[in-house]
Amino acid sequence: MDIVVEIKNRLSIEDFMAEYLTLRSAGKNFKGLSPFKNEKTPSFYVSVDKQIAWCFATSQGGDVFTMYQLLNGVEFPEALRDLAYKVGLGSDWEATKKDFSPEKAQLQANLKSSLKAMHLFAMQEYKVNLKSTTGKSVMQYLADRKISPNTISKFGLGLALQSKNGLVGKLLNQGFKPEEMLEAGLCMGEDLQGKNLKDRFSHRLMVPIFNEQNECVAFGGRVLDASQNPKYLNSKETPIYKKNALLYGYNFAKAAMLSKSAVILVEGYFDVMALHQAGFENVVAISGTALTANQVRLLKRQASTVYLALDSDEAGQTATLRSVKLLLEEDLKLRFVNLVNDKDVADYLLTEDADFQGILDDSLDLLGFFKKTFPALDAENINLVLKEFFEIITNCKSQLQMREFLKLFAASYEIEYDLLLNNFRKFQSKKKGKKTQSVASQTVKTKNVDLELRFWSLAFMFPRAFATISEPVFKASQVFEEFANFEKVKLVFKGSAMSELDLPQDLKVKILELEALQARPEAALIQEMQDLLTALKSQYKKQGITRIKNDLKTASQTEALQLMQAMQNLINFK
């Protein structure tokens, strides 16, 4: 049994992608919003016949295995394993897994495995340090912050000793390679013999960062001495840790997020721990970085409502406004947590009368948050406030939602609705004008290439239509220097799959784009291909003549005669 073929037989690309995004019918295929970027117009297509998917906005896609790899950040062997178990072929994969490890993929898989093993070992070492005599003062610090022993254990907190190479020596003794230790970001230096490497984390409270599968893939290290900088030192990005694709605490929060269909978004590690102790497990942290589109999609997978409980200082408010735009693009319902006395979540929960559920119940909607941030409009701030508000609601999924926000804003600030709407339309027009100008300037440069791509895409997609006008194509072959490979066209006639042919990437994309369109009558396709040929010939002649005229200005007599003959050939070209 070919396990790859069997998995594809049991799991269609459309069923697989429907687990990640909403698909809508597009003829015999499907389309939807890209899972790789924020957008309002669908650029993601799923071909039922070809069993492939493609995102035109990011030029990414492939079959079910490639899509699983892209969406989950794994290599082919891991994708094969996961999908085999998903469709009930786990035992078959176990029996044949050695046959599906290409050398490069296996090396990468081995590296990731080693990096995870290193992080697990480091986490265990840090935990031992925290429980030692040296860790007493750190345990007291955690006790003062009301972090319980159970929470310390659950979140795997530890201590990096005040040592230059304590962890380095232990990792070397465990047999880890110096180059992999550097790749993991647990040490620093350039000595691949391991003699002069230094620990990256020294004298810090260590917070493990877990991926969705509960594996430690990074650390955040908090200072224990006020003279140390920075306050938090985080792991660098590695093959197992991508900052923009992880949220701290997500592994602990998934189940609660799903059951409540809501998530609490906070600033830091200790906010997450404090809320867990208070009984709120549907909480994740952005950990001092800006919220990203990838992280928002993680939230959307498990929840429909986001409670924003970021810090109340200026930086926190800026982060909140930035996050709102991304969250609205994914059509998530927003609530804004109004923390008492501008404390952060962890500090608030230390107060005697803390009632976080009450604060959630009293959370503000978007207009309430805006009114709190900008209590009144005046001559000095009105332009800034309107611009900020318009920038936010432009990200709404529907025009109706935009209009509703405008009405609420007008009522809240006692502004005439028609006047506000007129200003909003001007804002949209100005913004759209800038985009249109940019697109137009690019279109001129790529017009010929687009025509060629369109023609050859049609040729590959509809070989019968191509066959009826193949003779004119050969006559005009000089027009298609980049794409004219008739041997490949013949292979398509014989039924070869597009994936088996060495085609230019742009051509593959165009072919798939056409696959997403509903088929038209063959006569219409033939007519379009003939029209494309005519347009290309005309452009070829005009451009060639212009080029020759420019060359004539500096040509010698002999060269001029050759150029004139070339121009005559162009004029006669049909």
C-alpha positions as CSV (number, residue, x, y, z in Angstrom):
1,M,0.0,0.0,0.0
2,D,1.2,3.5,-0.9
3,I,0.5,5.4,2.3
4,V,0.8,8.8,0.7
5,V,-1.8,7.9,-1.9
6,E,-4.1,6.3,0.7
7,I,-4.0,9.4,2.9
8,K,-5.0,11.6,0.0
9,N,-7.8,9.1,-0.9
10,R,-9.1,9.4,2.7
11,L,-8.6,13.2,3.2
12,S,-9.6,15.6,0.4
13,I,-7.9,18.9,0.2
14,E,-11.3,20.7,0.5
15,D,-12.2,18.8,3.7
16,F,-8.8,19.5,5.2
17,M,-8.8,23.2,4.4
18,A,-12.4,23.6,5.7
19,E,-10.9,22.9,9.2
20,Y,-8.8,26.1,8.9
21,L,-11.0,28.5,7.1
22,T,-14.5,29.1,5.6
23,L,-14.7,27.9,2.0
24,R,-17.3,29.1,-0.5
25,S,-18.2,27.6,-3.8
26,A,-16.4,29.0,-6.9
27,G,-17.8,27.0,-9.8
28,K,-16.6,23.4,-9.3
29,N,-13.9,24.6,-6.8
30,F,-13.7,26.7,-3.6
31,K,-12.3,30.0,-2.5
32,G,-11.8,31.7,0.9
33,L,-9.7,34.2,2.8
34,S,-6.0,33.4,3.0
35,P,-4.9,31.6,6.1
36,F,-1.5,33.3,5.7
37,K,-2.4,37.0,5.8
38,N,-5.2,39.4,6.6
39,E,-7.4,40.2,3.7
40,K,-11.0,41.2,2.8
41,T,-11.1,39.8,-0.8
42,P,-10.6,36.0,-1.1
43,S,-7.2,35.1,-2.7
44,F,-7.1,31.5,-1.6
45,Y,-8.4,28.8,-4.0
46,V,-8.9,25.1,-3.6
47,S,-9.0,22.9,-6.7
48,V,-11.1,19.8,-6.3
49,D,-9.9,18.2,-9.5
50,K,-6.2,18.8,-8.9
51,Q,-6.5,18.3,-5.1
52,I,-4.3,21.4,-4.5
53,A,-4.8,24.8,-2.8
54,W,-3.0,28.0,-3.6
55,C,-2.8,31.5,-1.9
56,F,-2.3,34.1,-4.6
57,A,-1.6,36.8,-2.0
58,T,1.5,35.0,-0.7
59,S,2.3,32.6,-3.5
60,Q,2.1,29.6,-1.2
61,G,0.3,26.3,-1.6
62,G,0.3,22.7,-2.7
63,D,-1.3,19.4,-1.9
64,V,-2.7,18.3,1.5
65,F,0.8,17.5,2.8
66,T,2.3,20.8,1.8
67,M,-0.6,22.7,3.3
68,Y,-0.3,20.8,6.5
69,Q,3.4,21.7,6.6
70,L,2.8,25.4,5.9
71,L,0.0,25.7,8.4
72,N,1.7,23.9,11.2
73,G,5.3,24.7,10.7
74,V,6.5,21.1,10.4
75,E,8.5,19.1,7.9
76,F,7.2,16.4,5.6
77,P,7.9,13.4,7.9
78,E,6.0,15.0,10.7
79,A,3.1,15.9,8.3
80,L,3.0,12.4,7.0
81,R,2.9,11.0,10.6
82,D,0.2,13.4,11.8
83,L,-2.1,13.0,8.8
84,A,-1.6,9.2,8.9
85,Y,-2.9,9.1,12.4
86,K,-5.6,11.6,11.5
87,V,-7.1,9.3,8.9
88,G,-6.6,6.1,10.9
89,L,-3.4,4.9,9.3
90,G,-1.1,5.3,12.3
91,S,-0.1,1.7,12.4
92,D,0.7,1.7,8.6
93,W,2.9,4.8,9.1
94,E,4.8,3.1,12.0
95,A,5.5,0.2,9.7
96,T,6.7,2.3,6.7
97,K,8.0,5.6,8.2
98,K,11.6,4.9,7.4
99,D,10.7,5.0,3.7
100,F,9.5,8.6,3.9
101,S,12.5,10.6,5.2
102,P,14.3,12.5,2.4
103,E,17.8,13.4,3.5
104,K,17.3,17.1,3.8
105,A,14.0,16.7,5.6
106,Q,15.4,14.1,7.9
107,L,18.4,16.4,8.8
108,Q,15.9,19.2,9.7
109,A,13.7,16.8,11.6
110,N,16.8,15.6,13.5
111,L,17.8,19.2,14.3
112,K,14.4,20.1,15.6
113,S,14.3,16.9,17.7
114,S,17.8,17.8,19.2
115,L,16.7,21.4,19.9
116,K,13.6,20.2,21.7
117,A,15.6,17.7,23.7
118,M,18.1,20.5,24.7
119,H,15.2,22.8,25.8
120,L,13.7,19.9,27.8
121,F,17.0,19.2,29.5
122,A,17.6,22.9,30.2
123,M,14.1,23.3,31.7
124,Q,14.7,20.4,34.0
125,E,18.1,21.9,35.1
126,Y,16.5,25.2,35.8
127,K,13.8,23.6,37.9
128,V,16.4,21.7,39.9
129,N,18.3,25.0,40.5
130,L,15.1,26.7,41.7
131,K,14.5,24.1,44.4
132,S,18.2,24.2,45.6
133,T,19.6,26.3,48.3
134,T,20.6,28.9,45.7
135,G,17.0,29.3,44.7
136,K,15.5,30.2,48.1
137,S,15.5,33.9,47.5
138,V,13.8,33.4,44.1
139,M,11.2,31.2,45.7
140,Q,10.6,33.9,48.2
141,Y,10.2,36.4,45.4
142,L,7.6,34.2,43.8
143,A,5.8,33.8,47.1
144,D,5.7,37.6,47.5
145,R,4.0,37.7,44.1
146,K,1.5,35.1,45.4
147,I,2.7,32.5,42.8
148,S,1.8,29.2,44.4
149,P,4.0,26.0,44.4
150,N,1.3,24.4,42.1
151,T,1.6,27.2,39.6
152,I,5.4,27.1,39.7
153,S,5.2,23.4,38.9
154,K,2.5,23.7,36.2
155,F,4.3,26.4,34.3
156,G,7.7,24.8,34.8
157,L,9.4,27.9,36.4
158,G,13.2,27.6,37.1
159,L,16.4,29.4,37.8
160,A,19.4,30.1,35.6
161,L,22.4,30.2,37.9
162,Q,24.9,33.1,38.0
163,S,27.4,31.2,35.9
164,K,29.2,31.8,32.7
165,N,29.0,28.3,31.3
166,G,27.2,26.0,33.8
167,L,24.5,24.9,31.4
168,V,27.0,24.8,28.4
169,G,29.1,22.2,30.3
170,K,26.1,20.0,31.1
171,L,24.8,20.1,27.6
172,L,28.2,19.1,26.2
173,N,28.3,16.2,28.7
174,Q,24.9,15.1,27.5
175,G,26.4,14.8,24.0
176,F,24.8,17.8,22.3
177,K,26.8,19.4,19.5
178,P,28.2,22.9,20.0
179,E,26.7,24.1,16.6
180,E,23.3,22.8,17.7
181,M,23.6,24.5,21.1
182,L,24.2,27.8,19.3
183,E,21.3,27.1,17.0
184,A,19.1,26.5,20.1
185,G,20.0,29.9,21.4
186,L,20.9,28.5,24.9
187,C,24.5,29.7,24.6
188,M,26.6,32.4,22.9
189,G,29.9,32.5,21.2
190,E,31.6,31.3,18.0
191,D,33.7,28.4,19.1
192,L,32.3,25.2,17.5
193,Q,34.6,23.1,19.7
194,G,32.5,24.2,22.7
195,K,35.5,25.5,24.8
196,N,34.6,29.2,24.9
197,L,30.8,29.1,24.7
198,K,28.8,31.0,27.4
199,D,25.4,30.6,28.8
200,R,22.8,32.9,27.3
201,F,20.8,33.1,30.5
202,S,22.6,33.9,33.7
203,H,21.1,34.8,37.1
204,R,17.5,34.9,35.9
205,L,14.1,33.5,36.7
206,M,13.3,31.2,33.8
207,V,9.9,30.9,32.2
208,P,9.6,28.1,29.7
209,I,7.6,28.9,26.5
210,F,5.6,25.9,25.2
211,N,4.3,25.2,21.8
212,E,0.8,23.9,21.1
213,Q,2.0,20.3,21.7
214,N,3.2,21.2,25.3
215,E,6.9,21.0,24.2
216,C,9.3,23.6,25.6
217,V,10.7,25.5,22.6
218,A,12.0,28.7,24.2
219,F,12.5,30.7,27.4
220,G,11.8,34.1,28.8
221,G,14.4,35.1,31.5
222,R,13.4,37.8,34.1
223,V,16.2,39.7,35.9
224,L,16.8,39.0,39.6
225,D,19.1,42.0,40.1
226,A,18.0,45.6,39.3
227,S,21.4,46.3,37.7
228,Q,20.7,43.7,35.0
229,N,19.4,44.6,31.6
230,P,17.2,44.0,29.8
231,K,14.4,43.2,32.3
232,Y,13.3,40.3,30.2
233,L,15.7,38.4,28.0
234,N,13.9,36.1,25.5
235,S,15.1,33.2,23.3
236,K,16.1,34.1,19.8
237,E,14.0,32.6,16.9
238,T,15.0,29.1,16.0
239,P,13.7,26.3,13.8
240,I,11.3,25.3,16.6
241,Y,10.4,28.8,17.9
242,K,8.8,31.5,15.8
243,K,7.8,34.5,17.9
244,N,5.0,35.6,15.6
245,A,3.3,32.2,15.6
246,L,3.1,31.5,19.3
247,L,1.2,32.9,22.3
248,Y,2.4,32.3,25.8
249,G,0.0,30.0,27.6
250,Y,-1.9,28.9,24.5
251,N,-1.1,25.2,25.3
252,F,-2.8,25.6,28.7
253,A,-5.7,27.7,27.4
254,K,-7.0,25.9,24.3
255,A,-9.6,23.7,26.0
256,A,-11.0,26.6,28.1
257,M,-11.0,28.9,25.1
258,L,-13.0,26.4,23.2
259,S,-15.5,25.7,25.9
260,K,-16.1,29.4,26.7
261,S,-15.6,30.6,23.0
262,A,-13.7,33.5,24.6
263,V,-10.1,34.4,25.4
264,I,-8.5,36.9,27.7
265,L,-5.4,38.6,26.0
266,V,-2.9,39.9,28.5
267,E,0.6,41.4,28.4
268,G,3.0,39.1,30.3
269,Y,3.8,35.7,31.8
270,F,2.8,36.6,35.3
271,D,-0.6,37.9,34.2
272,V,-1.3,34.5,32.7
273,M,-0.2,32.7,35.9
274,A,-2.1,35.0,38.2
275,L,-5.3,34.5,36.2
276,H,-4.9,30.7,36.2
277,Q,-4.7,30.8,40.0
278,A,-7.8,32.9,40.0
279,G,-9.7,30.3,38.0
280,F,-9.4,31.9,34.5
281,E,-7.7,29.4,32.3
282,N,-8.8,30.9,28.9
283,V,-5.9,33.4,28.9
284,V,-2.9,33.9,26.7
285,A,-0.1,36.6,26.6
286,I,1.6,38.5,23.8
287,S,4.7,38.7,26.0
288,G,5.9,42.2,25.2
289,T,5.7,42.0,21.4
290,A,3.1,43.3,19.0
291,L,0.2,41.0,18.3
292,T,0.6,39.4,14.8
293,A,-1.8,38.1,12.2
294,N,-0.6,34.6,12.8
295,Q,-1.4,34.9,16.5
296,V,-4.9,36.3,15.8
297,R,-5.7,33.3,13.7
298,L,-4.6,31.1,16.6
299,L,-7.1,32.9,18.8
300,K,-9.9,32.6,16.1
301,R,-9.5,28.8,16.0
302,Q,-10.7,28.5,19.6
303,A,-12.7,31.6,20.4
304,S,-15.1,34.2,19.0
305,T,-14.7,36.9,21.7
306,V,-11.4,38.5,22.8
307,Y,-11.2,40.3,26.1
308,L,-8.3,42.8,25.8
309,A,-6.6,43.2,29.2
310,L,-3.3,44.8,28.1
311,D,-1.4,47.2,30.4
312,S,-3.0,50.6,30.9
313,D,0.1,52.7,30.3
314,E,0.7,54.5,27.0
315,A,2.6,51.5,25.5
316,G,-0.3,49.2,26.5
317,Q,-2.9,51.5,25.0
318,T,-0.9,51.7,21.8
319,A,-0.7,47.9,21.7
320,T,-4.4,47.7,22.2
321,L,-5.2,50.0,19.3
322,R,-2.9,48.1,17.1
323,S,-4.4,44.8,18.1
324,V,-8.0,46.0,17.5
325,K,-7.3,46.4,13.8
326,L,-6.0,42.9,13.4
327,L,-8.8,41.4,15.5
328,L,-11.5,43.2,13.5
329,E,-10.1,41.9,10.3
330,E,-10.7,38.4,11.6
331,D,-14.3,39.3,12.6
332,L,-13.7,38.7,16.3
333,K,-16.0,40.3,18.9
334,L,-14.0,42.7,21.1
335,R,-14.3,43.6,24.8
336,F,-12.0,46.0,26.6
337,V,-11.1,45.2,30.3
338,N,-11.0,48.4,32.4
339,L,-8.4,47.6,35.1
340,V,-8.8,49.5,38.4
341,N,-6.2,52.3,39.1
342,D,-4.4,51.4,35.8
343,K,-2.8,48.4,37.3
344,D,-1.7,45.4,35.2
345,V,-3.6,42.1,35.6
346,A,-1.1,40.4,38.0
347,D,-0.9,43.5,40.3
348,Y,-4.6,43.9,40.3
349,L,-5.2,40.3,41.4
350,L,-2.9,40.9,44.4
351,T,-5.3,43.5,45.8
352,E,-7.7,42.3,48.6
353,D,-10.9,43.2,46.8
354,A,-9.9,41.9,43.4
355,D,-13.0,40.8,41.4
356,F,-11.8,39.9,37.9
357,Q,-15.1,38.4,36.9
358,G,-16.8,41.6,37.8
359,I,-14.3,43.5,35.6
360,L,-15.0,41.1,32.7
361,D,-18.7,41.6,33.2
362,D,-18.2,45.4,33.1
363,S,-15.9,45.3,30.1
364,L,-16.3,48.0,27.4
365,D,-17.2,47.7,23.8
366,L,-15.2,49.4,21.1
367,L,-17.0,52.7,21.5
368,G,-16.8,52.6,25.2
369,F,-13.0,52.0,25.0
370,F,-12.6,54.9,22.5
371,K,-14.6,57.2,24.8
372,K,-12.4,56.2,27.8
373,T,-9.2,56.8,25.8
374,F,-10.5,60.1,24.2
375,P,-13.1,61.5,26.6
376,A,-13.9,64.5,24.4
377,L,-13.2,66.0,21.0
378,D,-11.7,69.5,20.6
379,A,-9.9,71.5,18.0
380,E,-6.5,70.0,18.9
381,N,-7.4,66.3,18.9
382,I,-10.3,65.9,16.5
383,N,-8.3,65.1,13.4
384,L,-6.1,62.6,15.3
385,V,-9.1,60.9,16.9
386,L,-11.1,60.6,13.7
387,K,-8.1,59.3,11.8
388,E,-7.5,56.6,14.5
389,F,-11.2,55.6,14.5
390,F,-11.5,55.5,10.8
391,E,-8.3,53.4,10.5
392,I,-9.8,50.9,12.9
393,I,-13.3,50.5,11.5
394,T,-11.9,50.3,7.9
395,N,-10.8,46.8,9.0
396,C,-14.4,45.7,9.7
397,K,-15.6,42.7,7.6
398,S,-18.9,44.3,6.5
399,Q,-20.2,47.7,5.5
400,L,-23.1,47.3,7.9
401,Q,-20.7,47.0,10.8
402,M,-18.8,50.1,9.7
403,R,-22.0,52.1,9.5
404,E,-23.1,50.9,12.9
405,F,-19.8,52.0,14.4
406,L,-20.1,55.4,12.8
407,K,-23.6,55.9,14.2
408,L,-22.5,54.9,17.7
409,F,-19.5,57.2,17.4
410,A,-21.7,60.1,16.2
411,A,-24.1,59.6,19.1
412,S,-21.3,59.2,21.7
413,Y,-19.5,62.4,20.7
414,E,-22.7,64.3,19.7
415,I,-21.6,64.7,16.0
416,E,-24.0,64.9,13.1
417,Y,-24.0,61.5,11.5
418,D,-24.1,62.8,7.9
419,L,-21.1,65.0,8.6
420,L,-19.1,62.1,10.1
421,L,-20.1,59.8,7.2
422,N,-19.0,62.4,4.7
423,N,-15.6,62.6,6.4
424,F,-15.3,58.8,6.5
425,R,-16.0,58.6,2.8
426,K,-13.3,61.2,2.1
427,F,-10.9,59.2,4.2
428,Q,-11.7,56.0,2.3
429,S,-11.4,57.8,-1.1
430,K,-8.0,59.1,-0.2
431,K,-6.8,55.7,1.0
432,K,-8.2,53.9,-2.0
433,G,-6.6,56.5,-4.3
434,K,-3.1,55.8,-3.0
435,K,-3.6,52.0,-3.5
436,T,-5.0,52.5,-7.0
437,Q,-2.0,54.7,-8.0
438,S,0.4,52.1,-6.8
439,V,-1.3,49.2,-8.6
440,A,-1.6,51.2,-11.8
441,S,2.2,51.9,-11.9
442,Q,2.9,48.2,-11.5
443,T,0.4,47.1,-14.1
444,V,2.2,49.0,-16.9
445,K,5.4,47.1,-16.2
446,T,3.8,43.7,-16.2
447,K,1.2,43.9,-19.0
448,N,3.1,41.8,-21.5
449,V,4.1,39.2,-19.0
450,D,0.5,38.9,-17.8
451,L,-0.8,38.4,-21.4
452,E,1.8,35.7,-22.0
453,L,1.0,34.0,-18.7
454,R,-2.7,34.1,-19.5
455,F,-2.2,32.6,-22.9
456,W,0.0,29.7,-21.7
457,S,-2.3,29.1,-18.7
458,L,-5.2,28.6,-21.1
459,A,-3.1,26.4,-23.3
460,F,-2.2,24.1,-20.4
461,M,-5.7,24.1,-18.9
462,F,-7.6,23.6,-22.1
463,P,-5.3,21.7,-24.6
464,R,-8.2,21.0,-27.0
465,A,-8.7,24.7,-27.5
466,F,-5.0,25.3,-27.8
467,A,-4.7,22.6,-30.5
468,T,-7.1,24.4,-32.8
469,I,-4.8,27.4,-33.0
470,S,-1.4,25.8,-32.5
471,E,-0.2,26.8,-35.9
472,P,-0.4,30.6,-35.3
473,V,1.4,30.0,-32.0
474,F,4.4,28.5,-33.8
475,K,4.5,31.4,-36.2
476,A,4.5,33.9,-33.3
477,S,6.9,31.8,-31.2
478,Q,9.4,34.6,-30.9
479,V,6.9,36.5,-28.8
480,F,7.0,33.8,-26.2
481,E,10.7,33.3,-25.5
482,E,10.1,32.8,-21.8
483,F,7.2,30.4,-22.0
484,A,7.1,28.7,-25.3
485,N,8.1,25.1,-24.7
486,F,5.9,23.0,-26.9
487,E,7.4,19.7,-25.8
488,K,5.8,20.4,-22.4
489,V,2.5,21.4,-24.1
490,K,2.5,18.0,-25.8
491,L,3.1,16.2,-22.5
492,V,0.0,18.0,-21.2
493,F,-1.9,16.7,-24.2
494,K,-0.9,13.2,-23.2
495,G,-2.3,13.8,-19.6
496,S,0.8,14.6,-17.6
497,A,0.1,16.3,-14.3
498,M,1.2,19.9,-14.0
499,S,3.3,19.0,-10.9
500,E,5.4,16.7,-13.0
501,L,6.5,19.4,-15.4
502,D,9.3,21.9,-14.8
503,L,7.2,25.0,-15.5
504,P,8.0,28.6,-14.4
505,Q,6.5,29.3,-11.0
506,D,4.4,32.3,-12.3
507,L,2.9,30.0,-15.0
508,K,1.9,27.4,-12.4
509,V,0.2,30.1,-10.4
510,K,-1.7,31.4,-13.4
511,I,-2.8,27.9,-14.3
512,L,-4.1,27.3,-10.8
513,E,-5.9,30.6,-10.9
514,L,-7.7,29.6,-14.0
515,E,-8.6,26.3,-12.4
516,A,-10.5,28.3,-9.8
517,L,-12.7,29.8,-12.5
518,Q,-15.8,28.1,-13.8
519,A,-15.2,26.6,-17.3
520,R,-16.5,28.4,-20.3
521,P,-17.6,27.2,-23.7
522,E,-14.7,26.0,-25.8
523,A,-15.5,28.5,-28.6
524,A,-15.1,31.4,-26.1
525,L,-11.7,30.0,-25.0
526,I,-10.5,29.7,-28.6
527,Q,-11.6,33.2,-29.2
528,E,-9.8,34.5,-26.1
529,M,-6.6,32.7,-27.1
530,Q,-6.7,34.2,-30.6
531,D,-7.3,37.6,-29.2
532,L,-4.4,37.2,-26.8
533,L,-2.1,36.2,-29.7
534,T,-3.2,39.3,-31.7
535,A,-2.5,41.6,-28.7
536,L,0.8,40.0,-28.1
537,K,1.9,40.3,-31.7
538,S,0.9,43.9,-31.8
539,Q,2.8,44.7,-28.6
540,Y,5.8,42.8,-29.8
541,K,5.9,44.8,-33.0
542,K,5.5,48.2,-31.3
543,Q,8.1,47.5,-28.6
544,G,10.6,46.1,-31.2
545,I,10.2,49.1,-33.5
546,T,10.7,51.5,-30.6
547,R,13.8,49.6,-29.5
548,I,15.2,49.7,-33.0
549,K,14.5,53.4,-33.4
550,N,16.5,54.1,-30.2
551,D,19.3,51.8,-31.3
552,L,19.5,53.6,-34.7
553,K,20.5,56.9,-32.9
554,T,23.9,55.5,-32.0
555,A,24.4,52.8,-34.7
556,S,27.1,52.6,-37.3
557,Q,26.2,52.4,-41.0
558,T,26.5,48.6,-41.1
559,E,24.6,48.3,-37.9
560,A,21.9,50.7,-39.2
561,L,21.3,48.5,-42.3
562,Q,20.9,45.4,-40.1
563,L,18.5,47.3,-37.8
564,M,16.5,48.6,-40.8
565,Q,16.1,45.0,-42.0
566,A,15.1,43.9,-38.5
567,M,12.5,46.6,-38.5
568,Q,11.1,45.5,-41.9
569,N,10.8,42.0,-40.6
570,L,8.8,43.3,-37.6
571,I,6.5,45.3,-39.8
572,N,5.9,42.2,-41.9
573,F,5.4,40.0,-38.8
574,K,2.0,38.5,-38.6
